[in-house]
Amino acid sequence: QSENCGAKVRAADLRRIVAPGRIFEVCPHCGGPVKTTEPAAASPDGEAVGDRVPSFASALVYPFYGWGLVALGLGTFVVGCLEFGLVFLISYVVVMMVYGGICNYLFDVVLTTANGGDRPPGLPDFSQWWDDILQPILLMVSTTLLCFVPSFLYFVWYLWHCWYEGWVPDPTEPTCAVGVLGLALVSSFYYPMALLAVVMHDARRAADPRLVIPSIARVLRPYLTVCGFMVLIGMI
């Protein structure tokens, strides 16, 4: 029930506002705070859903619960077939379906964990081309391009500067290499939170620095841990 206008709405109809570490539910009519008129749902062990504090260790074992092993096994097999040359023997439509399904599943993981779920979701649905395949892959690609476009623009600027000054472009020159790699490093730090915001809001405009940078600042220490772990995975 809304504390402002008094309207009673179902939990599924509430409007959600995503903030770092929390999700606020407000009235869809007036935007004011709401209060529950029924007891909160509880887990089988009696603990209120949403009260758990996830740990770093729980993130490591998360993929091995529930449908996680099935998704890992099936995804590894299918992507392995594509990577080892079968992509030339099958239609590119199948490739788009596979990677669209992977993006869709990753988005489901983010949404379920943000809502308090501690088990991987089931396999994604492929009933609609746009919602289940094309939109997830377009959001992933467009967010990646938006985050790393500074490095590309700097490289284009370097080439134009060389042409204007009559130089021969040299990608190993410090002016080029340091600038491109430095901007790529900054983009890599910005990218995870931007992608998280895009998934939660289901829109590319969520990658706006006015939303992403304050979010990073509020959870800086755990965010640095996540970024460090991603760098470790990339090195491995």
DRENPA-3360 file (N, C-alpha, C; in nm, 2 decimals, always signed):
BEGIN
1 = QSENCGAK = +0.08/-0.12/+0.00/+0.00/+0.00/+0.00/+0.09/+0.12/+0.00 ~ +0.05/+0.22/-0.09/+0.13/+0.35/-0.09/+0.11/+0.43/+0.03 ~ +0.21/+0.48/+0.08/+0.21/+0.57/+0.20/+0.16/+0.71/+0.17 ~ +0.17/+0.74/+0.04/+0.13/+0.88/-0.01/-0.02/+0.88/-0.05 ~ -0.05/+0.81/-0.16/-0.18/+0.81/-0.22/-0.28/+0.71/-0.16 ~ -0.22/+0.61/-0.09/-0.31/+0.51/-0.03/-0.35/+0.39/-0.12 ~ -0.30/+0.40/-0.24/-0.34/+0.29/-0.34/-0.28/+0.16/-0.30 ~ -0.36/+0.05/-0.32/-0.31/-0.08/-0.30/-0.28/-0.15/-0.43;
9 = VRAADLRR = -0.16/-0.20/-0.44/-0.11/-0.26/-0.57/-0.04/-0.39/-0.53 ~ -0.03/-0.48/-0.63/+0.04/-0.61/-0.62/+0.19/-0.58/-0.62 ~ +0.26/-0.67/-0.56/+0.41/-0.66/-0.55/+0.46/-0.66/-0.69 ~ +0.40/-0.74/-0.78/+0.46/-0.75/-0.92/+0.44/-0.62/-1.00 ~ +0.35/-0.53/-0.95/+0.32/-0.41/-1.02/+0.40/-0.29/-0.97 ~ +0.48/-0.31/-0.87/+0.55/-0.20/-0.81/+0.66/-0.15/-0.91 ~ +0.69/-0.02/-0.91/+0.80/+0.03/-0.99/+0.93/+0.02/-0.91 ~ +1.04/-0.03/-0.97/+1.16/-0.05/-0.90/+1.27/+0.05/-0.94;
17 = IVAPGRIF = +1.33/+0.11/-0.84/+1.44/+0.20/-0.86/+1.57/+0.13/-0.82 ~ +1.67/+0.12/-0.91/+1.79/+0.04/-0.88/+1.90/+0.14/-0.83 ~ +1.95/+0.11/-0.71/+2.06/+0.19/-0.66/+2.17/+0.09/-0.62 ~ +2.30/+0.13/-0.61/+2.40/+0.04/-0.57/+2.37/-0.04/-0.44 ~ +2.36/-0.17/-0.46/+2.34/-0.26/-0.34/+2.20/-0.27/-0.29 ~ +2.11/-0.19/-0.35/+1.97/-0.19/-0.30/+1.87/-0.17/-0.42 ~ +1.75/-0.22/-0.40/+1.64/-0.19/-0.50/+1.52/-0.14/-0.42 ~ +1.48/-0.02/-0.46/+1.37/+0.05/-0.39/+1.25/+0.02/-0.47;
25 = EVCPHCGG = +1.14/-0.02/-0.40/+1.01/-0.04/-0.46/+0.92/+0.08/-0.43 ~ +0.86/+0.14/-0.53/+0.78/+0.26/-0.51/+0.64/+0.24/-0.58 ~ +0.55/+0.32/-0.54/+0.42/+0.31/-0.60/+0.42/+0.35/-0.75 ~ +0.36/+0.27/-0.83/+0.36/+0.31/-0.98/+0.27/+0.43/-1.01 ~ +0.19/+0.47/-0.92/+0.10/+0.58/-0.94/+0.16/+0.71/-0.90 ~ +0.21/+0.72/-0.78/+0.26/+0.85/-0.72/+0.41/+0.85/-0.71 ~ +0.47/+0.73/-0.71/+0.62/+0.73/-0.69/+0.66/+0.73/-0.55 ~ +0.56/+0.73/-0.46/+0.60/+0.73/-0.32/+0.63/+0.60/-0.26;
33 = PVKTTEPA = +0.68/+0.60/-0.13/+0.72/+0.47/-0.07/+0.59/+0.38/-0.04 ~ +0.62/+0.25/-0.03/+0.51/+0.16/+0.00/+0.54/+0.08/+0.12 ~ +0.44/+0.02/+0.18/+0.45/-0.07/+0.29/+0.37/-0.19/+0.26 ~ +0.42/-0.31/+0.31/+0.36/-0.44/+0.28/+0.24/-0.46/+0.38 ~ +0.14/-0.52/+0.33/+0.02/-0.55/+0.41/+0.02/-0.69/+0.45 ~ +0.12/-0.77/+0.40/+0.13/-0.92/+0.43/+0.27/-0.94/+0.48 ~ +0.28/-1.05/+0.56/+0.42/-1.09/+0.60/+0.51/-1.11/+0.48 ~ +0.64/-1.08/+0.50/+0.74/-1.10/+0.39/+0.76/-1.24/+0.37;
41 = AASPDGEA = +0.79/-1.28/+0.25/+0.82/-1.42/+0.22/+0.95/-1.46/+0.29 ~ +0.96/-1.59/+0.32/+1.07/-1.64/+0.39/+1.12/-1.76/+0.32 ~ +1.25/-1.79/+0.34/+1.31/-1.90/+0.28/+1.28/-2.03/+0.36 ~ +1.31/-2.15/+0.31/+1.28/-2.27/+0.39/+1.34/-2.28/+0.53 ~ +1.46/-2.21/+0.55/+1.52/-2.21/+0.68/+1.47/-2.10/+0.77 ~ +1.37/-2.03/+0.73/+1.31/-1.93/+0.81/+1.37/-1.79/+0.80 ~ +1.47/-1.77/+0.71/+1.54/-1.65/+0.69/+1.46/-1.56/+0.59 ~ +1.44/-1.44/+0.62/+1.36/-1.35/+0.52/+1.44/-1.34/+0.39;
49 = VGDRVPSF = +1.37/-1.35/+0.28/+1.43/-1.34/+0.15/+1.48/-1.19/+0.13 ~ +1.60/-1.18/+0.09/+1.66/-1.04/+0.07/+1.75/-1.00/+0.18 ~ +1.74/-1.07/+0.30/+1.82/-1.03/+0.41/+1.96/-1.09/+0.41 ~ +1.98/-1.19/+0.32/+2.12/-1.25/+0.32/+2.22/-1.15/+0.26 ~ +2.34/-1.15/+0.31/+2.45/-1.07/+0.26/+2.54/-1.16/+0.18 ~ +2.54/-1.15/+0.04/+2.63/-1.24/-0.03/+2.77/-1.22/-0.01 ~ +2.85/-1.32/+0.00/+2.99/-1.32/+0.02/+3.07/-1.34/-0.11 ~ +3.20/-1.31/-0.11/+3.28/-1.34/-0.23/+3.28/-1.49/-0.26;
57 = ASALVYPF = +3.29/-1.57/-0.15/+3.30/-1.72/-0.17/+3.17/-1.77/-0.23 ~ +3.05/-1.71/-0.19/+2.93/-1.76/-0.25/+2.92/-1.73/-0.40 ~ +2.99/-1.63/-0.45/+2.99/-1.60/-0.59/+3.07/-1.71/-0.66 ~ +3.17/-1.76/-0.60/+3.25/-1.87/-0.67/+3.18/-2.00/-0.68 ~ +3.09/-2.03/-0.59/+3.02/-2.16/-0.59/+2.88/-2.14/-0.66 ~ +2.84/-2.02/-0.68/+2.71/-1.99/-0.74/+2.68/-2.07/-0.87 ~ +2.77/-2.08/-0.96/+2.74/-2.15/-1.09/+2.72/-2.30/-1.07 ~ +2.75/-2.36/-0.96/+2.74/-2.50/-0.94/+2.61/-2.55/-0.87;
65 = YGWGLVAL = +2.52/-2.45/-0.85/+2.39/-2.48/-0.79/+2.28/-2.50/-0.89 ~ +2.18/-2.57/-0.86/+2.06/-2.58/-0.95/+2.09/-2.60/-1.10 ~ +2.04/-2.52/-1.18/+2.06/-2.53/-1.32/+2.20/-2.48/-1.37 ~ +2.28/-2.43/-1.28/+2.41/-2.38/-1.31/+2.50/-2.48/-1.39 ~ +2.51/-2.60/-1.34/+2.59/-2.70/-1.40/+2.54/-2.74/-1.54 ~ +2.41/-2.75/-1.55/+2.35/-2.77/-1.69/+2.38/-2.66/-1.78 ~ +2.37/-2.54/-1.74/+2.40/-2.43/-1.83/+2.55/-2.42/-1.86 ~ +2.63/-2.45/-1.76/+2.78/-2.45/-1.79/+2.81/-2.56/-1.89;
73 = GLGTFVVG = +2.76/-2.68/-1.87/+2.80/-2.80/-1.95/+2.75/-2.78/-2.09 ~ +2.62/-2.74/-2.11/+2.56/-2.72/-2.24/+2.63/-2.60/-2.31 ~ +2.65/-2.49/-2.24/+2.71/-2.37/-2.30/+2.85/-2.40/-2.34 ~ +2.93/-2.47/-2.26/+3.07/-2.51/-2.30/+3.07/-2.59/-2.42 ~ +2.99/-2.69/-2.43/+2.98/-2.78/-2.55/+2.95/-2.70/-2.68 ~ +2.84/-2.62/-2.67/+2.80/-2.55/-2.79/+2.90/-2.45/-2.83 ~ +2.95/-2.37/-2.74/+3.04/-2.26/-2.78/+3.17/-2.33/-2.82 ~ +3.21/-2.44/-2.76/+3.33/-2.51/-2.81/+3.32/-2.56/-2.95;
81 = CLEFGLVF = +3.20/-2.61/-2.99/+3.18/-2.65/-3.13/+3.19/-2.53/-3.22 ~ +3.14/-2.41/-3.18/+3.15/-2.30/-3.27/+3.29/-2.25/-3.28 ~ +3.37/-2.25/-3.17/+3.50/-2.20/-3.17/+3.60/-2.29/-3.25 ~ +3.57/-2.42/-3.26/+3.66/-2.51/-3.33/+3.62/-2.54/-3.47 ~ +3.56/-2.44/-3.53/+3.54/-2.45/-3.68/+3.41/-2.48/-3.73 ~ +3.32/-2.53/-3.65/+3.19/-2.57/-3.70/+3.10/-2.45/-3.74 ~ +3.15/-2.33/-3.71/+3.08/-2.21/-3.75/+3.07/-2.20/-3.90 ~ +3.17/-2.26/-3.97/+3.17/-2.25/-4.12/+3.08/-2.36/-4.18;
89 = LISYVVVM = +3.03/-2.45/-4.10/+2.94/-2.56/-4.15/+2.80/-2.53/-4.12 ~ +2.77/-2.43/-4.04/+2.63/-2.41/-4.00/+2.59/-2.27/-4.04 ~ +2.47/-2.24/-4.03/+2.42/-2.10/-4.06/+2.46/-2.01/-3.95 ~ +2.49/-1.88/-3.99/+2.52/-1.78/-3.89/+2.40/-1.74/-3.81 ~ +2.28/-1.78/-3.85/+2.16/-1.76/-3.77/+2.18/-1.85/-3.64 ~ +2.23/-1.97/-3.65/+2.25/-2.05/-3.53/+2.35/-1.98/-3.44 ~ +2.46/-1.92/-3.49/+2.56/-1.86/-3.41/+2.49/-1.74/-3.33 ~ +2.41/-1.67/-3.40/+2.34/-1.55/-3.34/+2.25/-1.61/-3.23;
97 = MVYGGICN = +2.18/-1.72/-3.25/+2.09/-1.78/-3.15/+2.17/-1.82/-3.03 ~ +2.29/-1.88/-3.05/+2.37/-1.93/-2.94/+2.42/-1.81/-2.85 ~ +2.48/-1.71/-2.91/+2.53/-1.60/-2.84/+2.42/-1.51/-2.78 ~ +2.31/-1.50/-2.85/+2.20/-1.43/-2.80/+2.14/-1.50/-2.67 ~ +2.14/-1.64/-2.68/+2.09/-1.71/-2.56/+2.19/-1.70/-2.44 ~ +2.32/-1.69/-2.47/+2.42/-1.67/-2.36/+2.40/-1.54/-2.30 ~ +2.38/-1.43/-2.38/+2.36/-1.30/-2.32/+2.23/-1.29/-2.24 ~ +2.13/-1.36/-2.30/+2.00/-1.36/-2.23/+2.01/-1.43/-2.09;
105 = YLFDVVLT = +2.09/-1.54/-2.09/+2.11/-1.61/-1.96/+2.19/-1.53/-1.86 ~ +2.29/-1.46/-1.91/+2.37/-1.37/-1.82/+2.28/-1.26/-1.76 ~ +2.20/-1.21/-1.85/+2.10/-1.10/-1.79/+2.01/-1.16/-1.69 ~ +1.96/-1.29/-1.71/+1.88/-1.35/-1.61/+1.95/-1.37/-1.48 ~ +2.08/-1.41/-1.49/+2.16/-1.43/-1.37/+2.17/-1.30/-1.29 ~ +2.19/-1.19/-1.36/+2.20/-1.06/-1.29/+2.07/-1.02/-1.23 ~ +1.96/-1.04/-1.30/+1.83/-1.00/-1.25/+1.79/-1.08/-1.13 ~ +1.81/-1.21/-1.13/+1.77/-1.30/-1.02/+1.85/-1.27/-0.90;
113 = TANGGDRP = +1.98/-1.25/-0.91/+2.07/-1.23/-0.80/+2.04/-1.09/-0.74 ~ +2.00/-0.99/-0.82/+1.97/-0.86/-0.77/+1.84/-0.86/-0.69 ~ +1.75/-0.96/-0.72/+1.63/-0.97/-0.65/+1.63/-1.06/-0.53 ~ +1.76/-1.11/-0.50/+1.77/-1.19/-0.38/+1.79/-1.34/-0.41 ~ +1.78/-1.38/-0.53/+1.79/-1.52/-0.56/+1.93/-1.57/-0.54 ~ +1.95/-1.69/-0.49/+2.09/-1.74/-0.46/+2.11/-1.87/-0.54 ~ +2.03/-1.90/-0.64/+2.04/-2.01/-0.73/+2.03/-1.97/-0.87 ~ +2.11/-2.03/-0.96/+2.11/-1.99/-1.10/+1.97/-2.01/-1.16;
121 = PGLPDFSQ = +1.93/-1.93/-1.25/+1.80/-1.95/-1.32/+1.80/-2.06/-1.41 ~ +1.68/-2.10/-1.46/+1.67/-2.21/-1.56/+1.72/-2.16/-1.69 ~ +1.73/-2.25/-1.79/+1.77/-2.22/-1.92/+1.68/-2.11/-1.98 ~ +1.73/-2.02/-2.06/+1.65/-1.91/-2.12/+1.55/-1.96/-2.22 ~ +1.44/-1.88/-2.23/+1.34/-1.91/-2.32/+1.37/-1.85/-2.46 ~ +1.33/-1.92/-2.57/+1.36/-1.87/-2.70/+1.23/-1.85/-2.78 ~ +1.13/-1.81/-2.71/+0.99/-1.80/-2.78/+0.98/-1.67/-2.86 ~ +1.06/-1.57/-2.84/+1.06/-1.45/-2.91/+1.20/-1.41/-2.96;
129 = WWDDILQP = +1.21/-1.38/-3.09/+1.34/-1.35/-3.15/+1.39/-1.22/-3.09 ~ +1.31/-1.12/-3.08/+1.36/-0.99/-3.03/+1.40/-0.99/-2.89 ~ +1.30/-1.03/-2.80/+1.32/-1.02/-2.66/+1.43/-1.12/-2.61 ~ +1.43/-1.24/-2.67/+1.51/-1.35/-2.61/+1.65/-1.36/-2.68 ~ +1.67/-1.31/-2.80/+1.79/-1.33/-2.87/+1.85/-1.20/-2.92 ~ +1.78/-1.12/-3.00/+1.84/-1.00/-3.06/+1.86/-0.89/-2.96 ~ +1.76/-0.86/-2.88/+1.78/-0.75/-2.78/+1.90/-0.77/-2.69 ~ +1.91/-0.89/-2.62/+2.02/-0.91/-2.53/+2.16/-0.89/-2.60;
137 = ILLMVSTT = +2.17/-0.95/-2.72/+2.30/-0.94/-2.79/+2.33/-0.79/-2.83 ~ +2.23/-0.72/-2.87/+2.25/-0.58/-2.91/+2.28/-0.49/-2.79 ~ +2.22/-0.52/-2.68/+2.25/-0.45/-2.56/+2.40/-0.47/-2.52 ~ +2.44/-0.60/-2.53/+2.58/-0.63/-2.49/+2.68/-0.56/-2.58 ~ +2.65/-0.57/-2.71/+2.75/-0.52/-2.81/+2.75/-0.37/-2.80 ~ +2.63/-0.30/-2.80/+2.63/-0.16/-2.79/+2.69/-0.10/-2.67 ~ +2.67/-0.17/-2.55/+2.73/-0.12/-2.43/+2.88/-0.13/-2.43 ~ +2.93/-0.24/-2.49/+3.08/-0.26/-2.50/+3.14/-0.15/-2.59;
145 = LLCFVPSF = +3.07/-0.12/-2.71/+3.12/-0.02/-2.80/+3.12/+0.12/-2.73 ~ +3.01/+0.15/-2.66/+3.00/+0.28/-2.59/+3.11/+0.30/-2.49 ~ +3.14/+0.19/-2.42/+3.24/+0.20/-2.31/+3.39/+0.21/-2.37 ~ +3.41/+0.15/-2.48/+3.55/+0.15/-2.53/+3.57/+0.24/-2.65 ~ +3.47/+0.32/-2.68/+3.48/+0.42/-2.79/+3.59/+0.52/-2.76 ~ +3.62/+0.56/-2.64/+3.73/+0.66/-2.62/+3.86/+0.61/-2.68 ~ +3.90/+0.49/-2.66/+4.02/+0.43/-2.71/+4.02/+0.44/-2.86 ~ +3.91/+0.41/-2.92/+3.91/+0.41/-3.07/+3.92/+0.55/-3.12;
153 = LYFVWYLW = +3.85/+0.65/-3.06/+3.85/+0.79/-3.10/+3.99/+0.84/-3.08 ~ +4.06/+0.81/-2.98/+4.20/+0.85/-2.96/+4.29/+0.80/-3.07 ~ +4.27/+0.68/-3.10/+4.35/+0.62/-3.21/+4.33/+0.69/-3.34 ~ +4.20/+0.72/-3.37/+4.17/+0.79/-3.49/+4.23/+0.93/-3.49 ~ +4.22/+1.00/-3.37/+4.28/+1.13/-3.36/+4.43/+1.12/-3.38 ~ +4.50/+1.02/-3.33/+4.64/+1.00/-3.35/+4.67/+0.98/-3.50 ~ +4.60/+0.90/-3.57/+4.62/+0.89/-3.72/+4.60/+1.02/-3.79 ~ +4.50/+1.09/-3.76/+4.47/+1.22/-3.82/+4.58/+1.32/-3.79;
161 = HCWYEGWV = +4.63/+1.32/-3.67/+4.74/+1.41/-3.63/+4.87/+1.37/-3.71 ~ +4.90/+1.24/-3.73/+5.01/+1.20/-3.80/+5.00/+1.25/-3.95 ~ +4.88/+1.23/-4.00/+4.86/+1.27/-4.14/+4.87/+1.42/-4.16 ~ +4.82/+1.50/-4.06/+4.82/+1.64/-4.07/+4.97/+1.69/-4.06 ~ +5.05/+1.63/-3.97/+5.18/+1.67/-3.95/+5.28/+1.61/-4.05 ~ +5.23/+1.52/-4.13/+5.32/+1.45/-4.23/+5.40/+1.34/-4.18 ~ +5.36/+1.28/-4.06/+5.43/+1.17/-4.00/+5.38/+1.04/-4.05 ~ +5.46/+0.94/-4.03/+5.42/+0.80/-4.06/+5.37/+0.74/-3.93;
169 = PDPTEPTC = +5.24/+0.70/-3.93/+5.18/+0.65/-3.80/+5.26/+0.53/-3.75 ~ +5.28/+0.52/-3.62/+5.35/+0.41/-3.56/+5.28/+0.37/-3.43 ~ +5.20/+0.26/-3.44/+5.12/+0.23/-3.32/+5.20/+0.20/-3.19 ~ +5.33/+0.17/-3.21/+5.41/+0.15/-3.09/+5.47/+0.27/-3.03 ~ +5.45/+0.39/-3.09/+5.50/+0.51/-3.04/+5.42/+0.54/-2.90 ~ +5.50/+0.59/-2.80/+5.43/+0.61/-2.67/+5.31/+0.70/-2.68 ~ +5.31/+0.80/-2.76/+5.19/+0.89/-2.77/+5.07/+0.81/-2.81 ~ +5.08/+0.71/-2.90/+4.97/+0.63/-2.94/+4.94/+0.51/-2.84;
177 = AVGVLGLA = +5.05/+0.44/-2.81/+5.03/+0.32/-2.72/+4.98/+0.35/-2.58 ~ +5.04/+0.45/-2.52/+5.01/+0.49/-2.38/+4.86/+0.54/-2.38 ~ +4.83/+0.63/-2.48/+4.70/+0.68/-2.48/+4.59/+0.58/-2.50 ~ +4.61/+0.49/-2.60/+4.51/+0.39/-2.63/+4.50/+0.29/-2.52 ~ +4.61/+0.24/-2.47/+4.60/+0.14/-2.36/+4.55/+0.21/-2.23 ~ +4.59/+0.33/-2.20/+4.54/+0.40/-2.08/+4.39/+0.42/-2.08 ~ +4.34/+0.46/-2.20/+4.19/+0.48/-2.21/+4.12/+0.34/-2.20 ~ +4.18/+0.24/-2.26/+4.12/+0.11/-2.26/+4.12/+0.06/-2.11;
185 = LVSSFYYP = +4.22/+0.09/-2.03/+4.22/+0.05/-1.89/+4.11/+0.12/-1.81 ~ +4.09/+0.25/-1.84/+3.98/+0.32/-1.78/+3.85/+0.27/-1.82 ~ +3.83/+0.23/-1.95/+3.71/+0.18/-2.00/+3.68/+0.04/-1.93 ~ +3.79/-0.04/-1.91/+3.77/-0.17/-1.85/+3.72/-0.16/-1.71 ~ +3.76/-0.05/-1.64/+3.72/-0.02/-1.50/+3.57/+0.02/-1.50 ~ +3.53/+0.10/-1.60/+3.40/+0.15/-1.62/+3.30/+0.05/-1.66 ~ +3.34/-0.05/-1.74/+3.26/-0.14/-1.82/+3.17/-0.23/-1.73 ~ +3.22/-0.29/-1.63/+3.13/-0.38/-1.55/+3.01/-0.31/-1.49;
193 = MALLAVVM = +3.03/-0.19/-1.43/+2.91/-0.12/-1.37/+2.82/-0.07/-1.48 ~ +2.87/-0.03/-1.59/+2.79/+0.02/-1.70/+2.70/-0.10/-1.75 ~ +2.76/-0.22/-1.77/+2.68/-0.33/-1.81/+2.58/-0.37/-1.71 ~ +2.61/-0.37/-1.58/+2.52/-0.40/-1.48/+2.40/-0.30/-1.49 ~ +2.43/-0.17/-1.50/+2.32/-0.07/-1.51/+2.23/-0.10/-1.63 ~ +2.29/-0.13/-1.75/+2.22/-0.16/-1.87/+2.12/-0.28/-1.85 ~ +2.17/-0.38/-1.79/+2.09/-0.50/-1.77/+1.98/-0.47/-1.67 ~ +2.00/-0.40/-1.56/+1.90/-0.37/-1.46/+1.79/-0.28/-1.52;
201 = HDARRAAD = +1.83/-0.18/-1.60/+1.73/-0.09/-1.66/+1.68/-0.13/-1.79 ~ +1.75/-0.23/-1.85/+1.71/-0.28/-1.99/+1.71/-0.17/-2.09 ~ +1.81/-0.09/-2.08/+1.82/+0.03/-2.18/+1.97/+0.07/-2.19 ~ +2.01/+0.11/-2.31/+2.15/+0.15/-2.33/+2.18/+0.28/-2.26 ~ +2.08/+0.37/-2.24/+2.10/+0.50/-2.17/+2.14/+0.48/-2.03 ~ +2.13/+0.36/-1.97/+2.17/+0.34/-1.83/+2.32/+0.35/-1.82 ~ +2.40/+0.34/-1.93/+2.54/+0.35/-1.93/+2.59/+0.49/-1.91 ~ +2.50/+0.58/-1.89/+2.53/+0.73/-1.87/+2.63/+0.74/-1.75;
209 = PRLVIPSI = +2.74/+0.82/-1.77/+2.83/+0.84/-1.66/+2.77/+0.90/-1.54 ~ +2.66/+0.98/-1.55/+2.60/+1.04/-1.44/+2.53/+0.93/-1.35 ~ +2.51/+0.81/-1.40/+2.45/+0.70/-1.32/+2.57/+0.61/-1.28 ~ +2.66/+0.58/-1.37/+2.76/+0.48/-1.34/+2.87/+0.52/-1.25 ~ +2.92/+0.64/-1.26/+3.03/+0.69/-1.18/+2.99/+0.70/-1.03 ~ +2.87/+0.76/-1.00/+2.83/+0.76/-0.86/+2.81/+0.62/-0.80 ~ +2.76/+0.53/-0.89/+2.74/+0.40/-0.84/+2.87/+0.33/-0.80 ~ +2.97/+0.35/-0.89/+3.10/+0.29/-0.85/+3.16/+0.36/-0.72;
217 = ARVLRPYL = +3.14/+0.49/-0.71/+3.19/+0.55/-0.59/+3.13/+0.50/-0.46 ~ +3.00/+0.46/-0.47/+2.93/+0.41/-0.35/+2.98/+0.27/-0.30 ~ +3.02/+0.19/-0.40/+3.06/+0.06/-0.37/+3.20/+0.03/-0.41 ~ +3.29/+0.13/-0.39/+3.43/+0.12/-0.45/+3.51/+0.00/-0.41 ~ +3.51/-0.03/-0.28/+3.59/-0.15/-0.24/+3.55/-0.28/-0.30 ~ +3.42/-0.32/-0.28/+3.38/-0.44/-0.35/+3.39/-0.44/-0.50 ~ +3.37/-0.32/-0.56/+3.38/-0.31/-0.70/+3.53/-0.33/-0.75 ~ +3.62/-0.28/-0.67/+3.76/-0.31/-0.70/+3.80/-0.46/-0.69;
225 = TVCGFMVL = +3.73/-0.52/-0.60/+3.75/-0.67/-0.58/+3.70/-0.74/-0.71 ~ +3.58/-0.70/-0.75/+3.53/-0.76/-0.87/+3.61/-0.74/-0.99 ~ +3.66/-0.62/-1.01/+3.74/-0.58/-1.13/+3.88/-0.66/-1.12 ~ +3.93/-0.67/-1.00/+4.06/-0.75/-0.99/+4.04/-0.89/-1.02 ~ +3.92/-0.95/-0.98/+3.89/-1.09/-1.01/+3.87/-1.11/-1.16 ~ +3.81/-1.01/-1.23/+3.79/-1.02/-1.37/+3.93/-1.01/-1.44 ~ +4.02/-0.93/-1.40/+4.15/-0.92/-1.46/+4.22/-1.05/-1.44 ~ +4.21/-1.12/-1.32/+4.27/-1.24/-1.30/+4.22/-1.35/-1.39;
233 = IGMI = +4.09/-1.35/-1.41/+4.03/-1.45/-1.51/+4.08/-1.43/-1.65 ~ +4.09/-1.30/-1.69/+4.14/-1.27/-1.82/+4.29/-1.31/-1.84 ~ +4.37/-1.29/-1.73/+4.51/-1.34/-1.74/+4.52/-1.49/-1.75 ~ +4.43/-1.56/-1.67/+4.44/-1.71/-1.68/+4.40/-1.76/-1.82;
% end
